[in-house]
């Protein structure tokens, strides 16, 4: 069992854990430091941490698996997503950072409910708990899939991930998460780029790779043999056309404003003015990493046939049932053992560190917003962390798709909290009833779109969900005197 890959994996994983524990040297035993790192994070750390916590298990496993199945057209998902996030960074983050400090908010629900009835904070806290528990479970699932390379049982992998989450949380809170995220962001970009270059070279270069992908044929459910369409630039068979499809993913990217585990990093940055530099670092890193993930997913299909592919030579192996295993299989088949260990350790640690960020946001919501008497002590906040980790682990043990978990949790948070956070960050008029109605309308629209109408395959549910929240506020504001308080 202890071969070169295993030794490399645990050595690099141990290094990430040491970074997290080392951060405790700078920690202060206060709730604000545990949850916000005393608002002292520089823009480089904030940006690199944000991209790592936003893009770890989902990008490595979910996006590569999706592009393995759909081909290059799957890249439009992340292109729209990135554009939406750029809009959020440009218009929301700086105001949010400044106002959250002015009102003394330690959590996103606290900020959303400032000056309003207690029920607004409570509802926002409940939404954070529910969706981030699912989201963190997705990260534990991604980590357990990474360990499948070692024939480690998924249950054991998820438990190991949960244990490391607690180590991160108890060592330095958000500070530990940010430090380890920043280190992982560098490893993530380097490792995915190395894998892409090696994979393309193994196929004979860019031209040969393109020809191989274009020749892939699949057998449909009806028995017909057709092209897999891996080199098609635009997605096909979209019920409402490409425009609405892309707009849905732009809304998904803008929906980062509803993600407490990401927005808390904006709260923790050292000043509102640092947000400009952080935005530039974030977007630049994201472009290169996202492009590499899309291409790795597509190129993996040239080397690892899917179960319905026809007449394919098996180079590394064959996949069936779970396309999200394409990334670890590709790495294991092409890279030297030390680099396989580095890459899998980076994937596992990044997924776990993202789960750590989400667990911290969940425990903050539980201890500060839903049951605030728990959070009156530093110890109570840590008890909440243990409880939330247990819930996330329980969900992860049921298995499932990382892509499905993440997209559902993301859309739920985007629609429930996103529009209200924009309204509060812009300083627009609001009442407790309207704030509550915005959250209920956003959540209800997402659930209706997915489970009743089943339109989510054509247009991502974050778009109608966020529109519903904004429309509730706009209708009220326009009927009662406008968006801003009248000047006296």
HUNORLIN-V46410 format. One record per residue. N is the residue number from 1. PHI is phi in degrees with one decimal (* if undefined). Layout:
n=N phi=PHI
n=N phi=PHI
This chain:
n=1 phi=*
n=2 phi=-87.4
n=3 phi=-91.3
n=4 phi=-62.4
n=5 phi=-64.3
n=6 phi=-63.0
n=7 phi=-62.7
n=8 phi=-62.3
n=9 phi=-57.6
n=10 phi=-71.3
n=11 phi=-66.7
n=12 phi=-69.3
n=13 phi=-62.0
n=14 phi=-61.5
n=15 phi=-64.1
n=16 phi=-64.2
n=17 phi=-63.3
n=18 phi=-61.6
n=19 phi=-59.6
n=20 phi=-63.2
n=21 phi=-68.0
n=22 phi=-59.6
n=23 phi=-61.5
n=24 phi=-64.5
n=25 phi=-62.4
n=26 phi=-102.4
n=27 phi=-83.1
n=28 phi=-120.8
n=29 phi=-77.3
n=30 phi=-129.7
n=31 phi=-63.8
n=32 phi=-64.3
n=33 phi=-69.1
n=34 phi=-63.7
n=35 phi=-94.2
n=36 phi=-132.4
n=37 phi=52.2
n=38 phi=57.5
n=39 phi=51.7
n=40 phi=-125.4
n=41 phi=-81.4
n=42 phi=-76.3
n=43 phi=-62.4
n=44 phi=-62.9
n=45 phi=-64.0
n=46 phi=-62.5
n=47 phi=-67.5
n=48 phi=-65.2
n=49 phi=-66.6
n=50 phi=-63.4
n=51 phi=-68.5
n=52 phi=-70.7
n=53 phi=-73.7
n=54 phi=-82.1
n=55 phi=-126.7
n=56 phi=-76.3
n=57 phi=-60.7
n=58 phi=-63.0
n=59 phi=-73.7
n=60 phi=-63.3
n=61 phi=-103.8
n=62 phi=-69.3
n=63 phi=-68.9
n=64 phi=-62.9
n=65 phi=-64.9
n=66 phi=-66.0
n=67 phi=-72.6
n=68 phi=-57.6
n=69 phi=-85.1
n=70 phi=-97.8
n=71 phi=87.7
n=72 phi=-60.3
n=73 phi=-63.1
n=74 phi=-66.5
n=75 phi=-68.4
n=76 phi=-64.4
n=77 phi=-55.9
n=78 phi=-78.6
n=79 phi=-65.6
n=80 phi=-63.6
n=81 phi=-59.3
n=82 phi=-63.4
n=83 phi=-63.4
n=84 phi=-63.9
n=85 phi=-66.8
n=86 phi=-60.3
n=87 phi=-61.9
n=88 phi=-63.3
n=89 phi=-61.3
n=90 phi=-72.4
n=91 phi=-111.3
n=92 phi=-115.1
n=93 phi=-59.2
n=94 phi=-66.7
n=95 phi=-61.5
n=96 phi=-62.2
n=97 phi=-60.3
n=98 phi=-66.2
n=99 phi=-71.0
n=100 phi=-64.0
n=101 phi=-73.5
n=102 phi=-60.5
n=103 phi=-91.8
n=104 phi=70.0
n=105 phi=-83.4
n=106 phi=-95.4
n=107 phi=-136.5
n=108 phi=-64.2
n=109 phi=-58.1
n=110 phi=-60.0
n=111 phi=-63.7
n=112 phi=-62.9
n=113 phi=-98.4
n=114 phi=-59.6
n=115 phi=80.0
n=116 phi=-112.9
n=117 phi=-63.6
n=118 phi=-57.6
n=119 phi=-66.0
n=120 phi=-65.7
n=121 phi=-62.0
n=122 phi=-63.8
n=123 phi=-65.3
n=124 phi=-65.1
n=125 phi=-66.2
n=126 phi=-62.3
n=127 phi=-61.4
n=128 phi=-61.1
n=129 phi=-60.0
n=130 phi=-65.4
n=131 phi=-76.8
n=132 phi=-73.0
n=133 phi=-64.2
n=134 phi=-66.5
n=135 phi=-63.1
n=136 phi=-67.5
n=137 phi=-62.6
n=138 phi=-62.0
n=139 phi=-68.7
n=140 phi=-63.5
n=141 phi=-65.5
n=142 phi=-61.9
n=143 phi=-62.8
n=144 phi=-66.9
n=145 phi=-69.3
n=146 phi=-62.1
n=147 phi=-75.6
n=148 phi=-62.0
n=149 phi=-60.2
n=150 phi=-97.0
n=151 phi=57.6
n=152 phi=-86.6
n=153 phi=-56.4
n=154 phi=-54.9
n=155 phi=-62.5
n=156 phi=-64.1
n=157 phi=-62.7
n=158 phi=-66.0
n=159 phi=-64.6
n=160 phi=-59.9
n=161 phi=-61.4
n=162 phi=-63.8
n=163 phi=-63.2
n=164 phi=-67.1
n=165 phi=-55.9
n=166 phi=-66.0
n=167 phi=-61.9
n=168 phi=-58.5
n=169 phi=-61.3
n=170 phi=-76.1
n=171 phi=-79.6
n=172 phi=-151.9
n=173 phi=60.1
n=174 phi=-63.6
n=175 phi=-59.2
n=176 phi=-62.2
n=177 phi=-62.9
n=178 phi=-66.7
n=179 phi=-62.2
n=180 phi=-68.8
n=181 phi=-59.4
n=182 phi=-62.1
n=183 phi=-64.3
n=184 phi=-68.3
n=185 phi=-61.3
n=186 phi=-67.5
n=187 phi=-63.5
n=188 phi=-59.6
n=189 phi=-67.4
n=190 phi=-64.9
n=191 phi=-67.7
n=192 phi=-68.7
n=193 phi=-68.3
n=194 phi=-60.2
n=195 phi=-62.5
n=196 phi=-62.4
n=197 phi=-62.6
n=198 phi=-63.2
n=199 phi=-64.7
n=200 phi=-66.0
n=201 phi=-63.6
n=202 phi=-66.7
n=203 phi=-92.4
n=204 phi=101.2
n=205 phi=109.2
n=206 phi=-64.6
n=207 phi=-62.2
n=208 phi=-65.6
n=209 phi=-63.5
n=210 phi=-62.0
n=211 phi=-63.3
n=212 phi=-63.4
n=213 phi=-64.1
n=214 phi=-67.7
n=215 phi=-92.8
n=216 phi=-70.1
n=217 phi=-115.7
n=218 phi=-128.9
n=219 phi=-96.7
n=220 phi=-78.1
n=221 phi=-63.9
n=222 phi=-88.8
n=223 phi=94.9
n=224 phi=-74.7
n=225 phi=-108.7
n=226 phi=-134.0
n=227 phi=-67.4
n=228 phi=-73.7
n=229 phi=67.0
n=230 phi=-69.5
n=231 phi=-98.2
n=232 phi=-66.8
n=233 phi=-78.3
n=234 phi=-104.5
n=235 phi=-68.3
n=236 phi=-109.9
n=237 phi=57.6
n=238 phi=-89.7
n=239 phi=-62.4
n=240 phi=-116.3
n=241 phi=88.4
n=242 phi=-69.4
n=243 phi=-58.7
n=244 phi=-68.7
n=245 phi=-59.3
n=246 phi=-68.3
n=247 phi=-61.5
n=248 phi=-61.3
n=249 phi=-79.6
n=250 phi=-63.6
n=251 phi=-61.8
n=252 phi=-61.2
n=253 phi=-64.4
n=254 phi=-62.9
n=255 phi=-65.8
n=256 phi=-60.0
n=257 phi=-66.0
n=258 phi=-100.4
n=259 phi=-99.0
n=260 phi=-57.8
n=261 phi=-69.7
n=262 phi=-92.6
n=263 phi=-66.1
n=264 phi=-64.3
n=265 phi=-72.0
n=266 phi=-68.5
n=267 phi=-67.1
n=268 phi=-88.4
n=269 phi=-65.2
n=270 phi=-70.5
n=271 phi=-163.2
n=272 phi=-60.9
n=273 phi=-67.3
n=274 phi=-71.0
n=275 phi=-65.6
n=276 phi=-63.7
n=277 phi=-64.1
n=278 phi=-61.7
n=279 phi=-62.3
n=280 phi=-64.4
n=281 phi=-63.8
n=282 phi=-59.2
n=283 phi=-65.8
n=284 phi=-61.5
n=285 phi=-60.9
n=286 phi=-59.8
n=287 phi=-58.0
n=288 phi=-68.1
n=289 phi=-68.9
n=290 phi=-63.1
n=291 phi=-60.9
n=292 phi=-65.0
n=293 phi=-64.9
n=294 phi=-60.1
n=295 phi=-67.0
n=296 phi=-63.4
n=297 phi=-61.4
n=298 phi=-70.0
n=299 phi=-65.0
n=300 phi=-58.2
n=301 phi=-66.1
n=302 phi=-72.7
n=303 phi=-105.1
n=304 phi=-127.8
n=305 phi=-64.0
n=306 phi=-88.3
n=307 phi=-59.2
n=308 phi=-94.6
n=309 phi=-67.5
n=310 phi=-111.7
n=311 phi=64.0
n=312 phi=-95.6
n=313 phi=-82.4
n=314 phi=-86.1
n=315 phi=-91.9
n=316 phi=-107.6
n=317 phi=174.9
n=318 phi=-128.9
n=319 phi=-106.8
n=320 phi=-151.9
n=321 phi=87.5
n=322 phi=-141.8
n=323 phi=-67.9
n=324 phi=-72.5
n=325 phi=-89.8
n=326 phi=-61.8
n=327 phi=-62.3
n=328 phi=-63.6
n=329 phi=-68.0
n=330 phi=-64.8
n=331 phi=-61.8
n=332 phi=-65.6
n=333 phi=-87.1
n=334 phi=-117.4
n=335 phi=-98.7
n=336 phi=-61.8
n=337 phi=-52.4
n=338 phi=-63.1
n=339 phi=-73.9
n=340 phi=-61.9
n=341 phi=-61.3
n=342 phi=-60.9
n=343 phi=-66.8
n=344 phi=-68.8
n=345 phi=-66.4
n=346 phi=-63.5
n=347 phi=-62.0
n=348 phi=-63.7
n=349 phi=-67.3
n=350 phi=-66.2
n=351 phi=-62.7
n=352 phi=-68.3
n=353 phi=-67.4
n=354 phi=-64.4
n=355 phi=-59.6
n=356 phi=-60.2
n=357 phi=-60.6
n=358 phi=-70.5
n=359 phi=-63.7
n=360 phi=-61.3
n=361 phi=-66.1
n=362 phi=-64.7
n=363 phi=-66.6
n=364 phi=-64.4
n=365 phi=-62.7
n=366 phi=-67.5
n=367 phi=-85.7
n=368 phi=-105.1
n=369 phi=-115.3
n=370 phi=-84.5
n=371 phi=-126.1
n=372 phi=-63.7
n=373 phi=-65.0
n=374 phi=-66.3
n=375 phi=-84.3
n=376 phi=-68.9
n=377 phi=-123.9
n=378 phi=-61.0
n=379 phi=-64.1
n=380 phi=-61.4
n=381 phi=-63.8
n=382 phi=-73.0
n=383 phi=-61.4
n=384 phi=-60.2
n=385 phi=-62.1
n=386 phi=-63.3
n=387 phi=-62.0
n=388 phi=-64.4
n=389 phi=-60.4
n=390 phi=-62.3
n=391 phi=-65.4
n=392 phi=-61.5
n=393 phi=-62.8
n=394 phi=-59.8
n=395 phi=-63.9
n=396 phi=-62.4
n=397 phi=-67.1
n=398 phi=-79.7
n=399 phi=74.8
n=400 phi=123.8
n=401 phi=-90.1
n=402 phi=-60.9
n=403 phi=-59.4
n=404 phi=-66.4
n=405 phi=-57.1
n=406 phi=-67.1
n=407 phi=-64.6
n=408 phi=-69.3
n=409 phi=-64.2
n=410 phi=-61.9
n=411 phi=-65.8
n=412 phi=-62.6
n=413 phi=-70.1
n=414 phi=-59.1
n=415 phi=-78.2
n=416 phi=-80.0
n=417 phi=-104.0
n=418 phi=-58.3
n=419 phi=-59.2
n=420 phi=-66.8
n=421 phi=-65.2
n=422 phi=-62.7
n=423 phi=-59.5
n=424 phi=-69.3
n=425 phi=-68.5
n=426 phi=-82.9
n=427 phi=73.6
n=428 phi=-77.9
n=429 phi=-61.8
n=430 phi=-161.2
n=431 phi=-122.8
n=432 phi=-62.5
n=433 phi=-64.8
n=434 phi=-68.2
n=435 phi=-60.2
n=436 phi=-64.7
n=437 phi=-64.0
n=438 phi=-61.2
n=439 phi=-66.5
n=440 phi=-65.8
n=441 phi=-64.3
n=442 phi=-63.6
n=443 phi=-64.2
n=444 phi=-61.0
n=445 phi=-66.9
n=446 phi=-60.6
n=447 phi=-64.9
n=448 phi=-63.8
n=449 phi=-62.7
n=450 phi=-82.0
n=451 phi=-94.2
n=452 phi=-96.5
n=453 phi=-83.2
n=454 phi=55.1
n=455 phi=-95.5
n=456 phi=-65.2
n=457 phi=-71.8
n=458 phi=-98.2
n=459 phi=-136.0
n=460 phi=-60.2
n=461 phi=-65.8
n=462 phi=-62.4
n=463 phi=-63.9
n=464 phi=-64.7
n=465 phi=-63.8
n=466 phi=-69.6
n=467 phi=-59.9
n=468 phi=-61.7
n=469 phi=-63.3
n=470 phi=-65.0
n=471 phi=-64.8
n=472 phi=-59.7
n=473 phi=-68.1
n=474 phi=-62.3
n=475 phi=-61.0
n=476 phi=-67.7
n=477 phi=-62.9
n=478 phi=-69.1
n=479 phi=-91.1
n=480 phi=-127.7
n=481 phi=120.5
n=482 phi=106.7
n=483 phi=-82.8
n=484 phi=-114.8
n=485 phi=-65.0
n=486 phi=-65.2
n=487 phi=-78.4
n=488 phi=-107.4
